[in-house]
Amino acid sequence: MAQAKAGDTVRVHYKGSLDDGSVFDSSQDGEPLEFIVGEGDVIPGFDDAVDGMKEGETKSVAITADDAYGHHRDDLVAVIGRSQLPSDIEPEVGMVLEMSSEGDGVTTYVTITEMAEDTVTLDANHELAGEKLNFEITLVDIVAA
């Protein structure tokens, strides 16, 4: 039976959860996730877990923050004045905003995590930064080797 290896296009079903049991993502009710093993299309720990799996195999894996979305970085959190937000935005905690830096035009997504009377706290960390992620992965098939 074929085993997934770097360069293979694979399709997997997965369920991702945190240590408290809450599910943050799942493909169970939809189409399998398709990606190329070793190409950096998914987080490193997920990629590593699929490498070497056989078609039809299911495995559970715990992925540390180092091999997922990294650790939470304080330098990616900023407090700005509400007046710095566009006037057509009614900010709310949990709202995701798209920001482009002047000069290089790089787009960054930030989440409003706190609001005060005159300020808003923006966080550019991935929402799962700093978390250990638990996955149950089933290799559906190897599409192309």
VOVEXMI-451630 format. One record per atom (N, C-alpha, C): residue in three letters; x, y, z. Coordinates in Angstrom, 3 decimals, m for minus. Last residue first. Example, Ala and Ser with C-alpha at 12.3 -4.5 7.8 and 13.67 -1.06 7.14 Angstrom:
REM residues 2
MIFI; SER; 12.850; m2.250; 7.080
MIFI; SER; 13.670; m1.060; 7.140
MIFI; SER; 12.900; 0.030; 7.870
MIFI; ALA; 13.190; m5.690; 7.800
MIFI; ALA; 12.300; m4.500; 7.800
MIFI; ALA; 13.200; m3.300; 7.800
***
This chain:
REM residues 145
MIFI; ALA; 1.470; 11.149; m7.154
MIFI; ALA; 2.777; 10.960; m6.524
MIFI; ALA; 3.851; 11.600; m7.379
MIFI; ALA; m1.790; 12.172; m6.415
MIFI; ALA; m0.699; 12.124; m7.398
MIFI; ALA; 0.611; 12.018; m6.655
MIFI; VAL; m3.506; 11.421; m4.327
MIFI; VAL; m4.042; 11.798; m5.644
MIFI; VAL; m2.985; 11.663; m6.716
MIFI; ILE; m3.948; 9.206; m1.941
MIFI; ILE; m2.836; 9.910; m2.557
MIFI; ILE; m3.280; 10.154; m3.992
MIFI; ASP; m6.709; 9.542; 0.399
MIFI; ASP; m5.988; 8.952; m0.736
MIFI; ASP; m4.820; 9.824; m1.148
MIFI; VAL; m7.196; 9.983; 3.166
MIFI; VAL; m8.219; 9.456; 2.273
MIFI; VAL; m7.576; 8.787; 1.076
MIFI; LEU; m5.861; 9.709; 6.160
MIFI; LEU; m5.391; 9.859; 4.784
MIFI; LEU; m6.407; 9.171; 3.879
MIFI; THR; m7.120; 11.396; 8.862
MIFI; THR; m7.303; 10.188; 8.061
MIFI; THR; m6.822; 10.490; 6.650
MIFI; ILE; m6.325; 12.674; 12.028
MIFI; ILE; m6.125; 12.781; 10.581
MIFI; ILE; m6.346; 11.419; 9.943
MIFI; GLU; m6.954; 14.651; 14.636
MIFI; GLU; m7.216; 13.294; 14.195
MIFI; GLU; m7.230; 13.387; 12.676
MIFI; PHE; m4.898; 16.864; 16.505
MIFI; PHE; m5.566; 16.504; 15.251
MIFI; PHE; m5.807; 15.007; 15.191
MIFI; ASN; m4.458; 19.513; 18.660
MIFI; ASN; m4.652; 18.061; 18.585
MIFI; ASN; m5.436; 17.753; 17.314
MIFI; LEU; m2.129; 22.015; 19.387
MIFI; LEU; m3.252; 21.589; 18.556
MIFI; LEU; m3.289; 20.071; 18.471
MIFI; LYS; m1.368; 24.393; 21.764
MIFI; LYS; m1.064; 23.041; 21.316
MIFI; LYS; m2.313; 22.559; 20.579
MIFI; GLU; m1.017; 27.903; 21.079
MIFI; GLU; m1.827; 26.739; 21.443
MIFI; GLU; m1.204; 25.431; 20.965
MIFI; GLY; 0.314; 30.088; 20.105
MIFI; GLY; 0.564; 29.706; 21.488
MIFI; GLY; m0.182; 28.461; 21.940
MIFI; ALA; m2.242; 31.029; 17.863
MIFI; ALA; m0.851; 31.191; 18.295
MIFI; ALA; m0.738; 30.832; 19.771
MIFI; LEU; m4.780; 30.996; 16.884
MIFI; LEU; m4.318; 29.775; 17.550
MIFI; LEU; m2.845; 29.843; 17.957
MIFI; GLU; m5.093; 33.434; 15.612
MIFI; GLU; m5.946; 33.148; 16.766
MIFI; GLU; m5.528; 31.894; 17.526
MIFI; HIS; m1.954; 34.971; 14.984
MIFI; HIS; m2.982; 34.033; 14.552
MIFI; HIS; m3.798; 33.666; 15.780
MIFI; ASN; m1.494; 38.412; 15.896
MIFI; ASN; m1.177; 36.999; 16.080
MIFI; ASN; m2.297; 36.156; 15.481
MIFI; ALA; m2.269; 41.027; 15.843
MIFI; ALA; m1.954; 40.416; 14.543
MIFI; ALA; m1.502; 38.962; 14.677
MIFI; ASP; m4.617; 42.854; 17.535
MIFI; ASP; m3.709; 41.723; 17.689
MIFI; ASP; m3.518; 41.054; 16.332
MIFI; LEU; m5.387; 45.992; 18.950
MIFI; LEU; m5.341; 45.164; 17.751
MIFI; LEU; m4.285; 44.079; 17.926
MIFI; THR; m7.473; 47.812; 21.005
MIFI; THR; m6.309; 46.936; 20.986
MIFI; THR; m6.432; 45.998; 19.796
MIFI; VAL; m8.371; 51.205; 20.969
MIFI; VAL; m8.716; 49.870; 20.494
MIFI; VAL; m7.422; 49.056; 20.506
MIFI; THR; m9.519; 54.064; 22.918
MIFI; THR; m8.517; 53.208; 22.291
MIFI; THR; m9.098; 51.857; 21.875
MIFI; ASP; m11.389; 55.512; 24.333
MIFI; ASP; m10.666; 56.207; 23.269
MIFI; ASP; m9.680; 55.332; 22.510
MIFI; GLU; m12.670; 53.535; 25.942
MIFI; GLU; m13.397; 54.702; 25.451
MIFI; GLU; m12.709; 55.357; 24.253
MIFI; ALA; m11.550; 50.379; 24.666
MIFI; ALA; m11.753; 51.323; 25.763
MIFI; ALA; m12.439; 52.540; 25.150
MIFI; MET; m11.451; 46.986; 23.794
MIFI; MET; m11.847; 48.348; 23.446
MIFI; MET; m12.009; 49.153; 24.729
MIFI; GLU; m9.618; 44.207; 22.506
MIFI; GLU; m10.103; 45.021; 23.620
MIFI; GLU; m10.496; 46.379; 23.092
MIFI; THR; m9.161; 42.961; 20.087
MIFI; THR; m9.242; 42.128; 21.282
MIFI; THR; m9.755; 42.885; 22.507
MIFI; ILE; m9.604; 42.763; 16.749
MIFI; ILE; m9.839; 43.673; 17.865
MIFI; ILE; m10.053; 42.811; 19.099
MIFI; THR; m7.098; 41.360; 14.761
MIFI; THR; m8.350; 41.151; 15.480
MIFI; THR; m8.448; 42.165; 16.599
MIFI; VAL; m5.783; 41.792; 11.477
MIFI; VAL; m5.703; 42.014; 12.913
MIFI; VAL; m7.085; 41.809; 13.514
MIFI; TYR; m3.876; 40.899; 8.711
MIFI; TYR; m5.181; 40.815; 9.354
MIFI; TYR; m4.976; 40.939; 10.855
MIFI; THR; m2.090; 42.747; 6.298
MIFI; THR; m2.074; 42.037; 7.566
MIFI; THR; m3.491; 42.023; 8.117
MIFI; THR; m0.451; 43.184; 3.239
MIFI; THR; m1.720; 43.111; 3.949
MIFI; THR; m1.578; 42.242; 5.184
MIFI; VAL; 1.974; 45.435; 2.083
MIFI; VAL; 1.725; 44.119; 2.660
MIFI; VAL; 0.420; 44.174; 3.466
MIFI; GLY; 2.851; 47.800; 0.893
MIFI; GLY; 1.519; 47.317; 0.564
MIFI; GLY; 1.187; 45.939; 1.119
MIFI; ASP; 5.182; 49.187; 1.325
MIFI; ASP; 5.301; 47.870; 0.687
MIFI; ASP; 3.949; 47.246; 0.364
MIFI; GLY; 3.866; 51.934; 1.799
MIFI; GLY; 5.179; 51.638; 1.240
MIFI; GLY; 5.214; 50.309; 0.536
MIFI; GLU; 1.841; 51.132; 4.578
MIFI; GLU; 2.252; 52.094; 3.553
MIFI; GLU; 3.632; 51.717; 3.057
MIFI; SER; 0.146; 48.062; 4.956
MIFI; SER; 1.187; 48.987; 5.379
MIFI; SER; 1.543; 49.908; 4.220
MIFI; SER; m3.247; 47.456; 5.430
MIFI; SER; m2.139; 47.457; 4.476
MIFI; SER; m1.123; 48.469; 4.951
MIFI; MET; m5.460; 45.319; 7.180
MIFI; MET; m4.640; 46.524; 7.175
MIFI; MET; m3.535; 46.369; 6.150
MIFI; GLU; m8.625; 44.237; 7.968
MIFI; GLU; m7.530; 44.080; 7.014
MIFI; GLU; m6.774; 45.400; 6.974
MIFI; LEU; m9.956; 42.980; 11.024
MIFI; LEU; m9.733; 44.079; 10.087
MIFI; LEU; m8.559; 43.755; 9.183
MIFI; VAL; m12.399; 41.279; 12.759
MIFI; VAL; m11.126; 41.149; 12.055
MIFI; VAL; m11.052; 42.262; 11.013
MIFI; MET; m13.842; 41.510; 15.984
MIFI; MET; m13.872; 41.928; 14.582
MIFI; MET; m12.471; 41.800; 13.978
MIFI; GLY; m13.474; 41.081; 18.665
MIFI; GLY; m13.596; 39.910; 17.804
MIFI; GLY; m13.619; 40.247; 16.324
MIFI; VAL; m15.241; 43.928; 19.692
MIFI; VAL; m14.277; 42.901; 20.073
MIFI; VAL; m14.552; 41.658; 19.231
MIFI; GLU; m15.893; 46.298; 17.106
MIFI; GLU; m16.393; 45.378; 18.120
MIFI; GLU; m15.285; 44.391; 18.453
MIFI; PRO; m16.292; 49.521; 15.492
MIFI; PRO; m15.471; 48.434; 16.031
MIFI; PRO; m16.177; 47.619; 17.102
MIFI; GLU; m17.635; 50.443; 12.743
MIFI; GLU; m18.122; 50.428; 14.120
MIFI; GLU; m17.413; 49.264; 14.802
MIFI; ILE; m16.270; 52.363; 10.185
MIFI; ILE; m16.187; 51.104; 10.926
MIFI; ILE; m16.716; 51.310; 12.335
MIFI; ASP; m16.079; 54.766; 8.920
MIFI; ASP; m17.224; 53.921; 8.561
MIFI; ASP; m17.220; 52.573; 9.285
MIFI; SER; m13.692; 55.957; 9.646
MIFI; SER; m14.921; 56.442; 10.278
MIFI; SER; m16.136; 55.572; 9.970
MIFI; PRO; m10.928; 53.794; 10.333
MIFI; PRO; m11.793; 54.470; 9.359
MIFI; PRO; m13.136; 54.824; 10.003
MIFI; LEU; m9.021; 54.538; 13.291
MIFI; LEU; m9.812; 53.611; 12.492
MIFI; LEU; m10.637; 54.393; 11.474
MIFI; GLN; m7.976; 56.547; 14.782
MIFI; GLN; m7.124; 56.031; 13.709
MIFI; GLN; m7.866; 55.011; 12.837
MIFI; SER; m9.706; 57.060; 16.841
MIFI; SER; m9.719; 58.011; 15.726
MIFI; SER; m8.860; 57.541; 14.553
MIFI; ARG; m9.029; 55.243; 18.759
MIFI; ARG; m10.199; 54.949; 17.926
MIFI; ARG; m10.243; 55.850; 16.699
MIFI; GLY; m5.505; 54.715; 18.883
MIFI; GLY; m6.655; 55.569; 19.160
MIFI; GLY; m7.812; 55.194; 18.243
MIFI; ILE; m4.217; 51.433; 19.647
MIFI; ILE; m4.300; 52.644; 18.827
MIFI; ILE; m5.511; 53.465; 19.261
MIFI; VAL; m1.992; 49.083; 20.689
MIFI; VAL; m3.121; 49.881; 21.146
MIFI; VAL; m3.103; 51.160; 20.332
MIFI; ALA; m1.017; 45.921; 19.366
MIFI; ALA; m0.870; 47.383; 19.412
MIFI; ALA; m2.155; 48.025; 19.923
MIFI; VAL; 0.899; 43.046; 19.046
MIFI; VAL; m0.274; 43.639; 19.672
MIFI; VAL; m0.029; 45.145; 19.778
MIFI; LEU; 3.212; 41.904; 18.334
MIFI; LEU; 2.175; 41.930; 17.300
MIFI; LEU; 0.851; 42.466; 17.845
MIFI; ASP; 4.821; 41.714; 20.507
MIFI; ASP; 5.144; 42.776; 19.558
MIFI; ASP; 4.137; 42.849; 18.403
MIFI; ASP; 3.981; 39.450; 21.832
MIFI; ASP; 3.491; 40.736; 22.315
MIFI; ASP; 3.762; 41.863; 21.329
MIFI; ARG; 3.037; 36.515; 20.283
MIFI; ARG; 4.078; 37.553; 20.331
MIFI; ARG; 3.463; 38.885; 20.744
MIFI; HIS; 2.514; 33.164; 20.994
MIFI; HIS; 1.907; 34.496; 20.985
MIFI; HIS; 3.013; 35.531; 21.166
MIFI; HIS; 4.362; 30.921; 18.873
MIFI; HIS; 3.971; 31.426; 20.185
MIFI; HIS; 3.351; 32.799; 20.036
MIFI; GLY; 3.099; 29.107; 15.993
MIFI; GLY; 4.083; 29.839; 16.773
MIFI; GLY; 3.519; 30.275; 18.113
MIFI; TYR; 1.254; 27.468; 14.829
MIFI; TYR; 1.193; 28.896; 14.491
MIFI; TYR; 2.149; 29.754; 15.308
MIFI; ALA; 3.108; 24.707; 14.863
MIFI; ALA; 1.777; 25.124; 14.422
MIFI; ALA; 1.834; 26.602; 14.021
MIFI; ASP; 5.410; 24.012; 16.075
MIFI; ASP; 5.144; 23.377; 14.786
MIFI; ASP; 3.755; 23.702; 14.250
MIFI; ASP; 5.249; 25.490; 18.445
MIFI; ASP; 6.428; 25.651; 17.575
MIFI; ASP; 6.194; 25.084; 16.178
MIFI; ALA; 2.964; 24.503; 19.688
MIFI; ALA; 2.909; 25.827; 19.072
MIFI; ALA; 4.075; 26.045; 18.107
MIFI; THR; 2.747; 20.972; 18.867
MIFI; THR; 3.087; 22.106; 19.730
MIFI; THR; 3.005; 23.415; 18.955
MIFI; ILE; 0.277; 18.688; 18.220
MIFI; ILE; 1.255; 19.577; 17.576
MIFI; ILE; 1.499; 20.780; 18.478
MIFI; ALA; m0.537; 15.364; 18.459
MIFI; ALA; m0.530; 16.632; 19.187
MIFI; ALA; 0.608; 17.470; 18.617
MIFI; VAL; m2.512; 13.112; 16.553
MIFI; VAL; m1.232; 13.769; 16.766
MIFI; VAL; m1.450; 15.067; 17.533
MIFI; SER; m3.794; 10.066; 15.444
MIFI; SER; m3.979; 11.231; 16.305
MIFI; SER; m2.606; 11.803; 16.589
MIFI; LYS; m4.657; 8.633; 12.275
MIFI; LYS; m3.757; 8.815; 13.418
MIFI; LYS; m4.149; 10.061; 14.174
MIFI; THR; m5.643; 6.213; 9.929
MIFI; THR; m6.053; 7.322; 10.796
MIFI; THR; m5.057; 7.403; 11.940
MIFI; GLU; m5.337; 5.100; 6.546
MIFI; GLU; m4.835; 5.146; 7.925
MIFI; GLU; m5.366; 6.380; 8.650
MIFI; GLY; m6.054; 5.324; 3.897
MIFI; GLY; m7.020; 4.728; 4.816
MIFI; GLY; m6.599; 4.767; 6.273
MIFI; GLU; m2.727; 5.081; 2.796
MIFI; GLU; m4.115; 5.364; 2.445
MIFI; GLU; m5.043; 4.615; 3.385
MIFI; LYS; m0.317; 5.742; 5.393
MIFI; LYS; m0.842; 4.891; 4.326
MIFI; LYS; m2.288; 5.292; 4.035
MIFI; MET; 2.109; 8.308; 6.142
MIFI; MET; 0.832; 7.634; 6.379
MIFI; MET; 0.435; 6.802; 5.160
MIFI; GLY; 4.393; 9.718; 5.447
MIFI; GLY; 4.553; 8.327; 5.859
MIFI; GLY; 3.256; 7.593; 6.145
MIFI; ASP; 3.155; 12.775; 6.426
MIFI; ASP; 4.286; 12.129; 5.758
MIFI; ASP; 4.460; 10.711; 6.319
MIFI; VAL; 1.353; 13.683; 8.289
MIFI; VAL; 0.835; 12.994; 7.105
MIFI; VAL; 1.946; 12.245; 6.378
MIFI; ALA; 2.986; 14.952; 10.175
MIFI; ALA; 2.129; 13.846; 10.595
MIFI; ALA; 1.637; 13.023; 9.407
MIFI; ASP; 4.193; 17.029; 8.740
MIFI; ASP; 5.029; 15.939; 9.255
MIFI; ASP; 4.186; 14.716; 9.622
MIFI; ASP; 1.894; 18.641; 8.343
MIFI; ASP; 2.646; 18.106; 7.202
MIFI; ASP; 3.464; 16.889; 7.635
MIFI; PHE; 1.415; 19.340; 10.976
MIFI; PHE; 0.394; 18.602; 10.232
MIFI; PHE; 1.048; 17.907; 9.049
MIFI; GLY; 3.712; 20.796; 11.605
MIFI; GLY; 3.395; 19.590; 12.359
MIFI; GLY; 2.360; 18.714; 11.673
MIFI; PRO; 3.596; 23.047; 9.754
MIFI; PRO; 4.643; 22.019; 9.709
MIFI; PRO; 4.294; 20.723; 10.434
MIFI; ILE; 0.389; 23.715; 8.226
MIFI; ILE; 1.364; 23.942; 9.297
MIFI; ILE; 2.352; 22.779; 9.347
MIFI; VAL; 0.402; 23.531; 4.591
MIFI; VAL; m0.243; 23.388; 5.899
MIFI; VAL; 0.819; 23.617; 6.975
MIFI; ASP; 2.115; 23.975; 2.511
MIFI; ASP; 0.713; 24.381; 2.331
MIFI; ASP; m0.067; 24.331; 3.643
MIFI; GLY; 4.728; 23.162; 2.356
MIFI; GLY; 4.420; 24.285; 3.246
MIFI; GLY; 2.995; 24.791; 3.100
MIFI; GLU; 5.315; 20.905; 0.933
MIFI; GLU; 5.360; 22.184; 0.209
MIFI; GLU; 5.055; 23.394; 1.085
MIFI; GLY; 4.998; 18.421; 2.134
MIFI; GLY; 6.325; 19.024; 2.127
MIFI; GLY; 6.436; 20.366; 1.435
MIFI; VAL; 2.357; 17.328; 0.131
MIFI; VAL; 3.195; 17.046; 1.298
MIFI; VAL; 4.567; 17.702; 1.112
MIFI; ILE; m0.095; 19.387; m1.037
MIFI; ILE; 1.125; 18.694; m1.438
MIFI; ILE; 2.022; 18.553; m0.211
MIFI; PHE; m3.616; 18.810; m0.374
MIFI; PHE; m2.388; 19.601; m0.344
MIFI; PHE; m1.215; 18.742; m0.788
MIFI; GLU; m7.011; 18.956; 0.427
MIFI; GLU; m6.011; 18.483; m0.536
MIFI; GLU; m4.802; 19.400; m0.463
MIFI; LEU; m9.371; 17.849; 2.732
MIFI; LEU; m8.339; 18.851; 2.458
MIFI; LEU; m7.321; 18.238; 1.510
MIFI; PRO; m12.561; 16.558; 1.647
MIFI; PRO; m11.241; 16.404; 2.272
MIFI; PRO; m10.324; 17.562; 1.878
MIFI; GLU; m15.625; 18.418; 2.058
MIFI; GLU; m14.634; 17.767; 1.202
MIFI; GLU; m13.320; 17.596; 1.968
MIFI; GLY; m17.477; 17.993; 5.090
MIFI; GLY; m17.230; 18.585; 3.782
MIFI; GLY; m16.260; 17.753; 2.974
MIFI; ASP; m17.587; 17.212; 7.684
MIFI; ASP; m18.864; 17.424; 6.999
MIFI; ASP; m18.694; 18.019; 5.604
MIFI; GLN; m14.832; 17.029; 8.413
MIFI; GLN; m15.702; 15.863; 8.473
MIFI; GLN; m17.011; 16.027; 7.704
MIFI; SER; m12.927; 18.865; 8.707
MIFI; SER; m13.360; 18.644; 7.329
MIFI; SER; m14.421; 17.549; 7.269
MIFI; SER; m12.657; 21.372; 11.225
MIFI; SER; m12.898; 19.989; 10.841
MIFI; SER; m13.322; 19.931; 9.377
MIFI; ASP; m11.585; 23.320; 14.025
MIFI; ASP; m11.721; 23.136; 12.585
MIFI; ASP; m11.915; 21.650; 12.295
MIFI; PHE; m11.765; 23.402; 16.768
MIFI; PHE; m11.558; 24.674; 16.078
MIFI; PHE; m11.685; 24.542; 14.571
MIFI; VAL; m13.483; 21.991; 19.414
MIFI; VAL; m13.069; 21.767; 18.028
MIFI; VAL; m12.942; 23.122; 17.339
MIFI; SER; m12.499; 21.534; 22.773
MIFI; SER; m13.209; 22.362; 21.791
MIFI; SER; m12.612; 22.161; 20.402
MIFI; GLY; m10.929; 20.158; 24.558
MIFI; GLY; m11.893; 19.398; 23.771
MIFI; GLY; m12.640; 20.211; 22.734
MIFI; ASP; m8.892; 21.429; 25.778
MIFI; ASP; m10.170; 21.446; 26.502
MIFI; ASP; m11.273; 20.715; 25.735
MIFI; ASP; m6.848; 21.272; 23.904
MIFI; ASP; m6.806; 20.367; 25.049
MIFI; ASP; m8.113; 20.341; 25.838
MIFI; LEU; m8.568; 21.610; 20.719
MIFI; LEU; m7.666; 22.082; 21.765
MIFI; LEU; m7.720; 21.100; 22.932
MIFI; SER; m8.647; 19.993; 17.476
MIFI; SER; m9.225; 20.413; 18.753
MIFI; SER; m8.130; 20.915; 19.688
MIFI; GLY; m9.547; 19.125; 14.202
MIFI; GLY; m8.596; 19.803; 15.067
MIFI; GLY; m9.273; 20.283; 16.334
MIFI; LYS; m9.872; 16.479; 12.081
MIFI; LYS; m10.583; 17.226; 13.108
MIFI; LYS; m9.525; 17.810; 14.016
MIFI; TYR; m9.792; 15.603; 8.589
MIFI; TYR; m9.172; 15.919; 9.870
MIFI; TYR; m10.174; 16.559; 10.808
MIFI; HIS; m8.999; 13.832; 5.650
MIFI; HIS; m10.037; 14.354; 6.530
MIFI; HIS; m9.365; 14.570; 7.871
MIFI; VAL; m6.926; 14.514; 2.805
MIFI; VAL; m7.113; 14.045; 4.175
MIFI; VAL; m8.399; 14.609; 4.767
MIFI; ARG; m5.145; 13.805; m0.063
MIFI; ARG; m6.418; 14.306; 0.448
MIFI; ARG; m6.632; 13.671; 1.817
MIFI; VAL; m2.045; 14.838; m1.640
MIFI; VAL; m2.863; 13.964; m0.809
MIFI; VAL; m4.182; 14.640; m0.461
MIFI; THR; 0.585; 14.704; m3.787
MIFI; THR; m0.667; 15.414; m3.539
MIFI; THR; m1.583; 14.438; m2.817
MIFI; ASP; 4.010; 14.381; m2.844
MIFI; ASP; 2.723; 13.753; m3.173
MIFI; ASP; 1.576; 14.720; m2.911
MIFI; GLY; 6.192; 15.723; m1.842
MIFI; GLY; 5.885; 15.893; m3.251
MIFI; GLY; 4.572; 15.261; m3.685
MIFI; ALA; 6.993; 13.343; 0.619
MIFI; ALA; 7.194; 14.702; 0.109
MIFI; ALA; 6.961; 14.735; m1.399
MIFI; LYS; 4.460; 10.761; 0.818
MIFI; LYS; 5.828; 11.259; 0.962
MIFI; LYS; 5.906; 12.658; 0.364
MIFI; ALA; 2.277; 8.195; 1.892
MIFI; ALA; 2.463; 9.592; 1.516
MIFI; ALA; 3.909; 10.000; 1.756
MIFI; GLN; 2.470; 4.896; 0.597
MIFI; GLN; 2.639; 5.796; 1.736
MIFI; GLN; 2.861; 7.199; 1.205
MIFI; ALA; 0.495; 2.229; m0.781
MIFI; ALA; 1.293; 3.443; m0.934
MIFI; ALA; 1.326; 4.262; 0.357
MIFI; MET; 0.845; m1.181; 0.000
MIFI; MET; 0.000; 0.000; 0.000
MIFI; MET; 0.893; 1.248; 0.000
***
